[in-house]
Amino acid sequence: MQFNKPLIRGVLQKRYKRFLADIDFGEQQFTTVHCPNTGAMTGCAEPGFIAYCSDSDNPKRKYRYTWELSVNANNEWIVVNTQRANQLAGAALKTGFIPELANITEWQAEQKYGEHNSRIDWLGRASDGQQCFVEVKSVTLNDHGLGYFPDAVSTRGQKHLKELILMRQAGQRAVMLFVVMHTGINEVRPASHIDPKYAQLCIQAAELGVEFYAVKTHISDAKIELDRVVRFQLR
């Protein structure tokens, strides 16, 4: 995916109240921008990091700018806007980027399903009529090249795994797709040191037939694009 307009470069001053960040776009002119990431953002939001923002070009919007990318002290690029993960996952699914899912077609985003009126990120269908439910997660927590999810205890993430298990038990394909949004990450694992219940649910889900995949992205201030499939390891 390519950014519609050039991003604006600044320096992060601080992130606060989850949805806000102050960016210096030059000459100590701090601007408050929207932060589209509800996670802990560990290692992604340190003061002094380079920050790239998109401009809504809407002066009536309360926060005109949206924080899209960070560049850390190691010159590693990180996608802050978690909405981009679903877009890239859609591109991966529709183009057959993941060989094991290449036979699935008719992909639809944000479809209602299950007993609790949940929404699945992507729903596909094979030629034999079998459905494929895909939940997408953005991975940015990096530890020496290993990417971990989640970056904080996630009851929502646990719920998603349980719902995928139910879909698999109903005879459908169920997939957890991790989109690596950090150029320093080359492998993905469940963060058992942060959310042991989530990690255990991953193991349980895999034993019951839920599929796990991870794809890495190439990130720049011009575009974010799929790079390659990387290893996902349960332990």
ABEGO torsion letter per residue (X at the ends): XBBABBBBBBBBABBBGGABBBBBAEGGBBBBBBBBBABAGBGAABBGBBBBBBBAGBAABABABBBABBBBAAGBBBBABAAAAAAAAAAAAAAGABAAAAABBGBBBGBBBEAAGBBBABBBBBAAGBBBBBBBBBBABBBGGBBBOBABBBAAAAAAAAAAAAAAAAGBBBBBBBBBABAABABBBBBAAABAAAAAAAAAAAAAGBBBBBBBBBBBAABBBBABBBBBBAX
